[in-house]
Amino acid sequence: DDDPQTNLDNMLRDVETNLSEQEPVSAKASFKSLVKSLSVGDEREFRVLNSMASGNNYETITATLKYQTEFFELYVDNRNASALTDGDIEGLAKNFADIVPVENEIFGGPSDVNGDSRFAVLFTQAVNELGASQGGIVTGFFYAVDLFEASKYPSSNEMEIYYTFVPDPSGEHGLAISKSFALSNIYPGVLPHEYQHMINFNQHYFLNGGVSEEAWLNESLSHLAEDFYTLGADGKLAGYGLENPSRVASYLADMPNICFTCGSSLSQRGGAYLFLKYLTEQASLGNLPGVESGGEFLNRLVDTDLRGVENIISAAIGEGAELTEFKDLLGLFSLAVYLSNTGLAEDNRFEFSGISLRGVANDNRGTVLNGPAIQVIESLPFVESIVGNSATLIQISSAVIEENGGIFSFLTSNNSNLGGYLIK
């Protein structure tokens, strides 16, 4: 769980939270002219973060513009020209081009600090090397300082841009990543994932005058954006991004010990993503009092200055909701995790429709989801501890209760905001 991607994301979100100004870079006429004059095949230089020790350490690389649409541009580091063919880039671009308007409609749009009406994506080995510096993999990142003057932030490119890795089958720049797996699994998720971070920053920081969203909710929104490829005409997410089931499996295996609002490790992301997916589905079913659709729910989470748990409660329940009501949302979610795909409940509040929590996931990884871990109690008394904003599932037989005189009592520590359900 302590992986380079999480460490990098945490560092970048910390920088965003502590930015000292609200004004982005002004769109300089000379810079606008430079960007708008670029055509496919043209080269330009970029500053790319090359250390997790400081947000100011960067290297300058030269990249070639490989693909351009009305919304975005795709660049490839000249050192990695052979890593992806023009056909590879075109395939990724065409798929992503279908998702960009969806993200814009649901989340709102990104900023446009350089006035070119586009954002850029840079494929570069510098991202591979960032992961290798900590013994793992970084697949991509958005860095908000790119939206501010380079005179204040030397690593800034003064434009909307985010960065992703290049396939590296031989492991020359870090851990080996085959091109086939990159194209099938990672890139389709990374592109909408990092774009959500870009939009989220603009909506929270520039438009609503707040600070960057808390890391756990920011990441879960990005992971949910990976599901947008499955969005149906009815506005519902029919499936999941291919990299999400493995994170969910990690969460389900250790639910009582994972506070998914407390950080953004892989297992915490799995829990936060699944929780957000549940609430989005419930909003689409009309089961959340604060919103009428899943799209409205997600929009309210991004177009706001609220953060974290307070943001969730306000979007799901409505303005004026108490923080203690998060417990109720968590309880219903936990019931759905337990009951979904079991045939034990007919109530649509207790079923996931866009992911099966029991069975083999279609994720090219062979991930098997076995439902949540359940503790079987063999004798009483039994003492259990759980971390905040989490849930535990306990199974106890009538025979064990009878051995205790036919009485089952449940005691909690003082001042605990706990809830529970009894299923028999």
N, C-alpha and C positions, 0 to 999 in steps of 0.2 A: 504493500500500500504506500510506502514511502518512496515514490517513484519520481524520476526527473520531471515528468510532465506536471505532476502535482506541485512540486517544489517551484518550478518556473511560474506556473499560473498563480501561485500564492504570492510570489515576489512581485509579479506584474500588477496584481490586484491591489497589493499594498501600496505600490507607487501611485496607482490611480486614486486610491482613497486619500492620499496625502498631497495631491496636486494643490498648488497654492493659488491658481488663477482659474477663472471661468471662461476666459476669452481664448478661442482657438487662433491659429495662425491666420493672418489676413491673406486673402487670395491676391498675391502679387501678380501684376500684369505680365511681367517677364516669365514668371513660373507657369502661369496659365498658358501662355503662348508655347512654352517648351512642351508641356504635357499634351496639349491638344494637337501639336504638330507631329507627334509620334505616330508611326504606322507599323503594322506587323512587319517584323524583320529589323526594326530599329533597335539600337542599343542605348542603355542609360545606366548610370551608377546608382547604387542603393547603399545605405548604411544598415547593417544587420547586427543586432545584438549577438555577442559571442561569449558572454559570461553570465553565470547566475550569481556572481559575487556582487555585481553592481549593474544597475540599469543604464549606466553611462558608458560601458565598455562595448565597443562595436568594431566591425571590420567593414571596409568598403569593397563592394563586389560589383562587377559589371554583368548585366543580364540583358537578354534579348526579348522583345515583345513578341509573343507567339500567337496570341489570340485576343481579339477585341470585340466586345459587344457594346450595346448602349449602356449597360450597367457596370461592366467590369473589364479588366485587362489581366491576362495571365503572362507572367514573365518567367523565364528559366535562366538560372545562373549559367553563364557561358562555360564554366568549368564542368557543367553537368549536361552539356548539350546532347550527349548520347543516352542519357538516362531515360528520357521520354521522347517518343517520336511525335511528329506533328499530328499523327492520327490519334495517339493517346491523349494529347492535349485537347484536340477537337472533341473527342468523345466525352471527356470530363466536362468541358465547357458547355456542351449542348445539354447534358443532364442538369448541370448546375443552373443553367439559364432558366430552366423551368421552375426552379426553387426560389430564386431571388425575388421575383414578384410576390410569391407566397409569403416569404419572410417579411417583405416590405409591408404587405397588407396586414399581416397579423401583428408584427412587432412595431411597425413604424419604420421609417427610413434611417439611414446613416447620415452623418454630417457630410459636408462637401467643402472642406476648408481651402482647397486649391482651385475650386471653381470649375473642375473638369467634368462634373456630373458622373464620375465613375470611381470605383475603388479598384485597387490592384491586389493581386495575389502573386507572391514570389516563391517559386520552387527553388530551393538552394540547399547545398550540402551543409551550410552553416547551421541549419536546424538539426541535422543528423549529429553534427559535432557537439551541439549543446547537450543533447541527450547522452552522448558518449562520455562527456566530461563528468557525468555522475553515474556511469555504468548502466545506462538504460536507453530509453527511446523518448524523444519529443517528436510529436507528429505535427504540431503547428502552434502558432500563438499570434495574438493581436496585442499590440503595445500602444496604449493611448498617447504616449508622448509624441508619436508621429503626427499628432494633430496640432502640435504647438511649435512655436518658433525654435529653430535649431540654435539660435543664439542663447536660448534658455536650456534646451535639452539637446546636447551635441549629437545624440544618436537619432534625432528626428529626421524623417524624410519629408516632413511638411505636407502630408497627403494621407488619404485613407488607404491603408495597406495592411495586409497580414501575411504571414510567412508559413511555409510548410516544407516538409522534407523532400528528398528525392529518393527513388528506389536505389537500393545499394545491396544487391545480391551477394557480393563478395565480402561485405562488411568493411570496406575500405575507409569509411568515415564514421563508423560506429557499429552497433549491432546490425546484423544482416537483415535486410527487408527485401523480399522478392518483389519484382514489378507486378506480377500477377496478383499478389495479395494486396499490394498498395492500391491497385486499380479497382479490385473487387470490393474491398472492405474499408480501407482507411480513407482514401481520398473522398469517396462519396459522403462520408461523415464529417471529415475535417472542414470541407469547404462551407457547408451551412453552419457548422458549429462555431467556427471563428467569426463568421459573418454576424451571428447573433451577438457575440461580444462587442463587435463594432457598433451595431445598432443600439445595444443596451447602454453603452457608454454615452452615446449621443443623447438618448432619451432621458436618462437619469441626470446626466451632468450638464449638458448644454441647454437642453430644452426645458427641463424641470428644476434646474438650479440645485440639484442634490449632489450626492457623492456616488461613486461607483457602487453597484449592487454587491451585497455580501457574496463571497466566493461560492458558497454551497449552492445558492439559488441561481447565481449567474451561470455556473457550470451545468446545473440540471436543466435550465432553459436551453442551453446550447446542445445538451445531449438530446433533449426533446426535439430540437430543430432537425436533428439527424433523422427523425421519424417522418419528416414532412414529405419525403418521397412517396409515402403511402397515403397521403391525404386524399380522401374521396370527394365526390361531388357534393355529398351531404355535409361536408365540413368536418368529418370525423377521421381520426387516424386509424387506418385499418391494420397497421403493422408496426414494425420497429426498424430502426437503423441497425445494420448488421453488427456493430460493435457494442450495442447496449445489453444484449442478454448475458454476456460474460460478467459484466459489472453487477447486474441484478443477481446472478447466481452467487457472487461473492457476498452480497448483502444478505440474501436469504439464509445463507449458511450460518450467520452469526448475528441475527437481528437484535437480541437483548444487549449486545455489547457495542452496537453501532448507533451513535447519535449522528444522524445524517445532516443535522443543521449545525454541527460543530466543526466541520472541516470539509475537505474535498479530496480525500483519498479515493482510491478506486472503489472500495466497498461503500464508502459514504456517498459517492456519486451514484452508485447503483441504487441505493435507498432513496436518495433525493429525486433521481430521475423517475423511479417507479411511483413515488408519492405524487410527483407533479403529473405524471401520466394518468394516474388514478383521478386526480382532481379535474384534469382537462376532460376526461371521459365523463365524469359525473356532471360537469357543467354542460356538456353536449346533451346529456339526458334530462337536463332541467332539474337536477338534484342539488344544485348549489344556490342558496337564496340570493347571493350577491350578483349573479350574472345569468345570462340567458343562453350562452353558447361557449364552447371551448375556445373559439377564437377571441371572444370578448374577454374571457378570463385571462388568457395569455397576454393580450394587449394591455390589460390593466396592470399586470405584473411588470411590464416594461415601461409604459408611459406614465411614470410616477417618480416621486422623490422618496417614496417609502422603500424600506429594505428588509430583507430576511423574513422572519416569522410575521412581523407586523404587516409586511406587504402581502403575504399569503392570506392572512386573515381578512384584510381589507378587501382583497380581490374576490375571495371566495364567499364571504359572509356579508360584507358591506361595510360602509363607513360607520364608525362607532362601535365595532365589534371589540370585545375584550380579548386580551392576550390569552386568557385562560381557555378561550374557545378553540385554540389550536389543539388542545387535548381531544376535543370531540372529533375534529377532522382526522387526527392521528388514530383514534379508536376505530372509526369506520374504515379507514385505510387498512388497518391491521386485520379487521374482520374479512375484508376482501382478499387480502393476502392468504389468509387461512382457508377461506371457503371457495375461492375461484377455481373453476375447472374440476370441482369435486362432485358436482351434482347434488350437493346438500342444501343449496339455497336457490330460490327462484327470484328473490329480490335483486333487481339490477344494481343496487348499491354495493353488492358483494361479489361482483364479477368484473374481471378485466376483459375487454373486448379486443384490444389491440396487441395483446401478448398472452401466451399461455404460460402459466407458472409451473406447469407439470408436463414435462416431455422434452424431446430433443429440439433445440432451437435451430432454425435455418440460418446459421450465421457463418458457415464455412470454417467453423472452429470445432464443431462437434460438442458444443456446450449443451449440457443436460440440466434442465431446471427441475428440481425435485420438490418444489414447494418450500415453505419455511421450515426451519429446524424447530422441532417440538421436544420439550423436555418431559420425559415420563417420570412421574413421582412414584417411588416404590414404597415410601413410608412417610409418616408424619411424626413430629413437626418438620416442616420444610422452610428454609430461609433462602430467599432469592434477592439479588441486587440487580438493578438495571440502570443503565445510564440515562441521562435526560433525553427527552424527545425520542424515545425508542419504545419498543414493545417486546413482551415475552409471551410465548405460547406454552402453556403447561397442561399436560394430560394426567389425570388422576382417576383411578378406577373406583367404582363403588365399594369394592372389597377393601381397599385401603381406607376409605372413609369409615366403613363399618368397624374396622379394627380400631378406629379412634373413637368408638362409641357412637358412630352414626352422625357425628357432628363435624362440619367443615367450617372453620372460621378464617377470615382473611383480615390481617392486621397490617397497617401501614405506619411508617414513621410519621412523627408530627410535622405539620405544615407541608406535607407532600401534596402536590396537585396531580393525583393519580386517578385513573379510572379503570374499570374492568368489565368484561362481559363473561357470563357463564353460559356455556353451550352444553346441552345434555341430550 
